Amino acid sequence: MLIPIIFLIVHWYLSLFSQTFFLHRYAAHKMFLMNKFWERCFSLFTYITQGSSYLSPRAYAIMHRMHHAFSDTPKDPHSPHNSSNVFTMMWKTKDIYIAYVRNNMMPEARFDMQPIWERLEKLGETWFSRLAWGTAYTLVYIFLFMYADMPWWCFLFIPIHYLMGPIHGAIVNWSGHKYGYSNFDNNDKSRNSLPWDFLMLGELFQNNHHKLPNRVNFGARWFEFDPTYPVIKVLLLLRIIRMNPNPIGH
């Protein structure tokens, strides 16, 4: 019984780390720099850990930069204050994301960026890739059910694996702009939902992040702990990454 739960937790946090470290802090904000080899390594890591819910770094960065520039206004691509519920917010987000992936809509020049690994981004967006990853998750659970005495109700975990990225996005974008406390007046609705954000690896310090978008540590007060920050410090010590003197704030 523990194996499927461990599998779900490991997938949750690996996928989430890819989002907060690579897509958010690296692709969208350029808080730190890395050479081409490590960029390709983390690109591949993101593709593998996000799997069926893979997000294009370019499209993610465009939308996140827009989110900072237009936070909680009608131009914000994913504000909970522009939608009646979390499902309509995420459906709208999905439509905008697809438009940028397919180049059906062009962003302002200040928000745009070149693909980090164009072939991988194109592969990750194909239905073949998404269905292959979804099939792989399903086969893991079938194997555990047949050979590891997994309870039948663990099959209910499978949709979470399929939609891991959108689930993370829904939690951060909805909760981070509706629930919690504020350290700063940012002229928006951003909130810090958790003082110790182990659930989302620092992503729910939205109020801090909107005030200090270039700060690599999303915690701002003494009791706020961003679990991704110590990992970044280790990568800095190992010289895998280096801080960028000119990060992108919007």
C-alpha positions in Angstrom: 0.0 0.0 0.0 2.9 2.4 0.8 4.5 2.0 -2.7 1.8 3.8 -4.7 1.7 6.6 -2.1 5.4 7.0 -2.2 5.3 7.0 -6.0 2.7 9.8 -6.0 4.7 11.9 -3.5 8.0 11.5 -5.4 6.4 12.4 -8.7 4.6 15.4 -7.0 7.8 16.9 -5.6 10.1 16.1 -8.6 7.6 17.7 -11.0 7.1 20.6 -8.6 10.8 21.2 -8.3 11.1 21.4 -12.1 8.4 24.0 -12.1 9.7 26.2 -9.4 13.4 25.9 -10.1 13.6 25.6 -13.9 10.5 27.0 -15.3 9.8 29.8 -12.8 13.1 30.9 -11.3 15.3 30.1 -14.3 13.2 30.5 -17.5 10.8 33.2 -16.4 13.0 35.3 -14.1 16.6 34.4 -15.1 17.5 34.6 -11.4 20.6 32.5 -12.1 22.6 31.3 -15.0 24.0 27.9 -16.1 26.0 26.7 -19.1 24.4 24.9 -22.0 25.2 21.4 -20.7 23.4 22.0 -17.4 20.6 23.8 -19.2 20.0 20.8 -21.3 20.2 18.5 -18.2 17.5 20.5 -16.4 15.4 20.7 -19.5 15.4 17.0 -19.9 14.8 16.6 -16.1 11.8 18.8 -16.5 10.4 16.8 -19.4 10.8 13.5 -17.6 9.4 14.7 -14.3 6.5 16.6 -15.7 5.7 13.9 -18.3 2.2 14.0 -19.6 1.7 17.6 -18.2 4.9 19.0 -19.6 5.0 22.8 -19.9 7.0 24.6 -22.5 9.6 26.9 -20.8 9.0 29.6 -23.4 5.2 29.6 -23.0 5.5 29.4 -19.2 7.9 32.3 -19.1 5.8 34.5 -21.3 2.7 33.9 -19.2 4.5 34.4 -15.9 6.1 37.6 -17.0 2.6 38.8 -18.0 1.3 37.7 -14.7 3.7 40.0 -12.9 3.2 43.0 -15.2 -0.6 42.7 -15.0 -1.2 41.0 -11.7 -4.9 40.6 -10.9 -6.0 42.9 -13.7 -8.0 41.9 -16.7 -4.8 41.3 -18.6 -3.5 38.8 -16.1 -3.5 35.3 -17.8 -4.4 33.4 -14.6 -5.9 35.6 -11.8 -8.6 34.0 -9.7 -10.2 37.4 -9.5 -11.1 37.2 -13.2 -12.8 33.9 -13.0 -15.8 32.5 -11.1 -14.0 29.3 -10.1 -10.7 27.5 -10.3 -11.8 25.4 -13.3 -12.7 28.3 -15.5 -9.4 30.0 -14.5 -7.4 27.0 -15.5 -9.3 26.5 -18.7 -8.6 30.2 -19.7 -5.0 29.6 -18.7 -4.8 26.5 -20.9 -6.2 28.4 -23.9 -3.7 31.2 -23.6 -0.9 28.7 -23.1 -1.8 26.8 -26.3 -2.0 30.0 -28.2 1.6 30.9 -27.3 2.9 27.3 -27.9 1.3 27.3 -31.4 2.3 30.9 -32.1 -1.4 31.8 -32.7 -0.8 34.8 -30.5 2.4 36.8 -30.2 3.4 38.3 -26.9 4.8 41.8 -26.3 8.6 41.8 -27.0 9.4 42.4 -23.3 7.7 39.1 -22.3 9.0 36.9 -25.1 12.0 34.5 -25.0 13.6 32.0 -27.3 12.9 28.3 -26.7 15.5 26.8 -24.4 15.6 23.4 -26.3 13.2 23.7 -29.2 13.1 20.1 -30.2 12.4 18.9 -26.7 9.7 21.6 -26.3 8.0 20.4 -29.5 8.2 16.8 -28.4 6.8 17.5 -25.0 3.8 19.2 -26.6 2.8 16.3 -28.9 -0.1 14.0 -28.0 2.2 11.0 -28.6 4.4 12.2 -25.7 1.5 13.0 -23.4 -0.2 9.7 -24.1 3.0 7.7 -23.7 3.7 9.2 -20.3 0.0 8.6 -19.3 0.3 5.0 -20.4 3.5 4.6 -18.4 1.8 5.9 -15.2 -1.1 3.6 -15.7 1.1 0.5 -16.3 2.9 1.2 -13.0 -0.4 1.1 -11.1 -1.5 -2.0 -13.0 1.8 -3.7 -12.1 1.4 -2.7 -8.4 -2.2 -3.9 -8.3 -1.2 -7.3 -9.8 2.0 -8.0 -8.0 2.3 -5.8 -4.9 -1.2 -6.1 -3.3 -2.1 -2.5 -4.1 -5.7 -1.6 -3.0 -8.0 -0.8 -5.9 -8.6 2.7 -4.7 -5.0 3.7 -5.4 -6.0 3.8 -9.1 -7.7 7.1 -8.1 -4.2 8.6 -7.9 -3.6 8.1 -11.7 -5.5 11.3 -12.8 -3.2 13.3 -10.5 -0.2 12.0 -12.4 -1.8 12.9 -15.7 -2.6 16.4 -14.7 0.3 17.1 -12.2 1.4 20.4 -13.8 -2.2 22.0 -14.0 -2.9 20.9 -10.5 0.2 22.7 -9.2 -0.7 25.7 -11.3 -4.3 25.7 -9.9 -3.1 25.6 -6.3 -0.5 28.3 -6.7 -2.6 30.7 -8.9 -5.8 30.3 -7.0 -4.7 30.0 -3.4 -1.7 32.4 -3.8 -4.0 35.3 -4.8 -7.0 34.5 -2.5 -5.9 33.0 0.8 -3.4 33.9 3.5 -1.6 36.9 4.8 0.4 39.8 3.2 3.7 41.2 4.2 3.7 43.9 1.5 1.2 46.1 -0.3 1.7 45.2 -4.0 -1.4 46.9 -5.4 -2.7 43.4 -6.2 -4.3 40.5 -4.4 -1.2 38.3 -3.8 -1.0 36.4 -0.6 1.4 34.2 1.4 -0.7 31.0 1.9 1.7 29.1 4.1 4.5 30.3 6.4 6.4 26.9 5.9 5.6 26.1 2.3 6.6 22.4 2.0 3.4 21.7 0.0 4.5 23.8 -3.0 8.2 24.3 -2.4 8.0 28.0 -1.8 5.5 28.8 -4.6 2.8 29.9 -2.2 4.9 32.9 -1.0 3.1 34.9 -3.7 2.9 38.2 -1.8 6.7 38.1 -1.1 7.5 37.1 -4.7 5.4 39.9 -6.2 7.1 42.5 -4.1 10.6 41.0 -4.6 10.4 39.2 -8.0 14.2 39.0 -8.4 14.8 37.5 -4.9 15.8 33.8 -5.2 14.6 33.0 -1.7 10.8 33.4 -1.7 10.7 33.6 2.1 11.0 37.2 3.4 10.4 37.0 7.2 12.4 35.0 9.7 9.7 32.3 10.1 9.1 31.8 6.3 10.9 28.8 4.9 11.3 28.3 1.1 12.4 24.6 0.7 13.8 25.2 -2.8 16.3 27.9 -1.6 18.7 25.5 0.2 18.8 23.4 -3.0 19.8 26.5 -5.0 22.5 27.3 -2.4 24.0 23.8 -2.9 23.9 24.2 -6.7 25.7 27.5 -6.3 28.4 26.0 -4.1 28.8 23.2 -6.7 29.1 25.9 -9.4 26.4 24.3 -11.4 24.6 27.6 -11.5 25.7 31.2 -10.8 23.6 34.2 -9.8 22.5 36.5 -12.6 23.3 40.2 -11.9 20.5 41.2 -14.3 17.4 39.0 -13.6 14.0 39.7 -15.1 11.6 41.2 -12.6 8.3 41.4 -14.6 
